[in-house]
Amino acid sequence: MKWLKRILLGFVGLLFAGWLALVAWAYWPTGAHEVPAASLAGPADRFVTVDGLDIRYRTWGEPGPDKPTALLIHGFANSLQSFRRVAPLLADRYYVVAYDMPGYGLSAKPAPFDYRNASQAKFASDLIRALGLKNVVVGGHSLGGAIALRVAVDDPEVVGLVVMNPGIVTTGVPPVAKYLVFPFPRLQAKLFGDPEFRSDFLKRSFVDPSIVTDQVVADLSLTSKSEGYLRGMTHLMGQYQDADEIPLLAKVKVPSLIVWGAQDRGKPAGEFEELHALLPAADTVYVKSSGHYVQEEAPEETAAGMKALADRIMAGQAPPPSPPPAG
């Protein structure tokens, strides 16, 4: 039995050595220098302080009583840049606001911090208040779709909901992610901070990967250059959760829209039909030629659906009060 004990000890030793190697790689200096997010911002970027955190956002169009506000929430490991193609198309029918959630893009990346969906949804509502947004149609892509659903259910300022290949029925994240312990969250943070990995990972979600240009990758890479990235993203990566928003679908009381890219490789067959059955009153835009990033691969179709939703919402609202007669 000594030989069996030696084999077992040797195997354990190899596992421990491998674990030590992973720890060493996780904490090996990247050579990247994190700088204040404001120094990486472009001319269209704005910042607002919400709950003590600096949040980056951009706007398109102008607010007005004759149109709602579209508040757009991006997906996991992305930023407001994922709405760059659709937001300008909406500006005639919406006042459009897209922002980086805490932990992403050029927004603050605190640690410790609760990055889970319920917390992000509350933060979105706090942002609505901070910016003074009215008649909000909250729209979200992927992870952002699940968060948008929570906002639509809980926030009285929301008058409409748009979900784009949302992480509601399934998240698209392998379940093994919930079991990853030290140092794997930091390893994942380092991987997602690498431009080449980010580019390859993102292109696999597109039917037309040429949309993921060098400029898109450069914009996404600003995240890992911003102050607090590695610590904040490590904390975020350790907070995986299963999809638990399905019961909320029955609580949606506002006009809604499902935008779906049919060639989403991360979604099982039948998920669109299941989602629509759970949200039967929703309008739908079903794009056969698009993958997961439907708002990028099919911006015109996405915008057309959202404009129709805006018309539906505004037609159902009472007209503004008439001014008092002169004299």
Residue pairs with C-beta under 8 A, 6 or more apart in sequence:
22 183
22 184
22 187
23 182
23 183
25 187
26 183
26 186
26 187
26 190
27 183
27 186
30 190
30 193
30 230
32 193
32 224
32 225
33 225
34 225
34 226
34 227
34 228
34 229
34 230
35 225
35 226
35 227
36 226
36 227
37 47
37 54
37 56
37 106
37 107
37 108
37 226
37 227
38 47
38 54
38 106
40 106
40 222
40 225
40 226
41 47
41 56
41 106
44 58
45 56
45 57
45 58
45 106
46 56
46 57
46 58
46 59
47 54
47 55
47 56
47 57
48 54
48 55
48 57
48 127
48 130
48 131
49 55
49 130
50 123
50 126
50 127
50 130
51 123
51 126
53 102
53 107
53 108
53 110
54 107
54 108
55 99
55 100
55 102
55 107
55 108
55 127
56 80
56 99
56 100
56 105
56 106
56 107
57 80
57 97
57 98
57 99
57 100
57 127
57 131
58 80
58 87
58 97
58 98
58 99
59 95
59 96
59 97
60 87
60 88
60 90
60 91
60 95
60 96
61 67
61 90
61 91
61 92
61 94
61 95
61 96
62 95
63 69
63 95
63 134
64 95
65 320
66 314
67 93
67 94
67 95
67 310
67 314
68 94
68 95
68 135
68 136
68 137
68 159
68 160
68 310
68 313
68 314
69 94
69 95
69 96
69 97
69 133
69 134
69 135
69 136
69 137
70 87
70 90
70 94
70 95
70 96
70 97
70 136
70 137
70 139
70 162
70 306
71 97
71 98
71 99
71 124
71 127
71 128
71 133
71 136
71 137
71 138
71 139
71 151
72 80
72 83
72 87
72 96
72 97
72 98
72 99
72 139
72 140
72 141
72 144
73 99
73 101
73 124
73 138
73 139
73 140
73 141
73 144
73 145
73 147
73 148
73 151
74 80
74 81
74 82
74 83
74 98
74 100
74 101
74 104
74 105
74 140
74 141
74 142
74 143
74 144
75 82
75 140
75 141
75 142
75 143
75 144
75 145
75 167
76 142
76 143
76 167
76 173
77 104
77 192
77 198
77 201
78 104
78 105
78 141
78 142
78 220
79 100
79 104
79 105
79 106
79 219
79 220
79 222
79 223
80 98
80 99
80 100
80 105
81 105
81 216
81 219
81 220
82 141
82 293
82 295
82 296
83 96
83 98
83 141
83 295
84 296
85 295
85 296
85 299
86 295
86 296
86 299
86 302
86 303
86 306
87 96
87 98
89 299
89 300
89 303
90 96
90 303
90 306
90 307
93 306
93 307
93 310
93 311
94 137
94 306
94 310
97 131
97 133
99 107
99 127
100 106
100 107
101 107
101 120
101 123
101 124
101 144
101 147
102 108
102 109
102 110
102 113
102 115
102 120
102 123
103 109
103 110
103 113
103 115
103 232
103 233
103 235
103 236
104 223
105 222
105 223
105 226
106 222
106 223
106 226
108 228
108 232
109 226
109 227
109 228
109 229
109 231
109 232
109 233
109 236
110 228
110 232
111 228
111 231
111 232
111 234
111 235
112 235
113 119
113 232
113 235
113 236
114 239
115 235
115 236
115 239
116 239
116 241
117 143
117 146
117 147
117 150
117 241
117 244
117 245
118 150
120 147
121 147
121 150
121 151
121 154
124 138
124 147
124 148
124 151
124 155
125 151
125 154
125 155
125 157
127 133
128 136
128 151
128 155
128 157
133 157
134 157
135 157
135 159
135 313
135 317
136 155
136 157
136 158
136 159
136 160
137 158
137 159
137 160
137 161
137 162
137 306
137 309
137 310
137 313
138 148
138 151
138 152
138 155
138 158
138 160
138 161
138 162
139 148
139 161
139 162
139 163
139 164
139 306
140 146
140 147
140 148
140 149
140 162
140 163
140 164
140 166
141 164
141 165
141 166
141 293
141 294
141 295
142 164
142 165
142 166
142 167
142 172
142 292
143 167
143 171
144 164
144 166
145 163
145 164
145 165
145 166
145 167
145 168
146 166
146 167
146 168
146 171
146 243
146 245
148 161
148 162
148 163
148 166
149 161
149 163
149 166
149 168
149 245
149 248
149 249
149 252
150 245
150 248
151 158
152 158
152 160
152 161
152 252
152 254
152 256
153 248
153 251
153 252
158 254
159 254
159 255
159 313
159 317
160 254
160 255
160 256
160 257
160 309
160 310
160 313
161 252
161 254
161 255
161 256
161 257
162 256
162 257
162 259
162 305
162 306
162 309
163 256
163 257
163 258
163 259
163 275
164 259
164 260
164 261
164 294
164 295
164 302
165 259
165 260
165 261
165 264
165 267
165 292
165 293
165 294
166 275
167 173
167 243
168 243
168 245
168 246
168 249
168 275
169 243
169 246
169 271
169 274
169 275
169 278
170 243
170 266
170 267
170 268
170 271
171 242
171 243
172 266
172 267
172 292
173 240
175 242
177 240
178 240
178 241
178 242
180 188
180 237
180 238
180 240
184 237
185 234
185 235
185 237
185 238
186 230
186 234
186 237
188 233
188 234
188 237
189 229
189 230
189 233
189 234
189 236
189 237
190 230
191 197
192 198
192 201
192 224
192 233
193 221
193 223
193 224
193 229
193 230
193 233
194 224
195 217
195 218
195 220
195 221
198 217
198 220
198 221
199 212
199 217
202 212
202 216
202 217
202 220
203 209
203 212
204 265
205 264
205 265
205 266
205 291
205 292
205 293
206 212
206 291
206 292
206 293
206 296
206 297
207 261
207 263
207 289
207 290
207 291
207 297
208 297
211 293
211 296
211 297
223 229
224 230
224 233
246 278
249 275
249 278
249 279
250 278
252 279
252 281
255 281
255 283
255 309
255 312
255 313
255 316
256 279
256 281
256 282
256 283
256 309
257 282
257 283
257 284
257 285
257 305
257 306
257 308
257 309
258 272
258 275
258 276
258 279
258 282
258 283
258 284
258 285
259 284
259 285
259 287
259 294
259 295
259 301
259 302
259 305
259 306
260 272
260 275
260 284
260 285
260 286
260 287
260 294
261 287
261 290
261 291
261 292
261 293
261 294
261 297
261 298
262 272
262 286
262 287
262 288
262 289
262 290
263 288
263 289
263 290
263 291
264 291
264 292
265 291
265 292
266 292
267 292
272 286
276 282
276 284
283 305
283 308
283 309
283 312
284 305
285 298
285 301
285 302
285 304
285 305
287 294
287 297
287 298
287 301
287 302
289 297
289 298
290 297
290 298
290 301
291 297
294 301
294 302
295 302
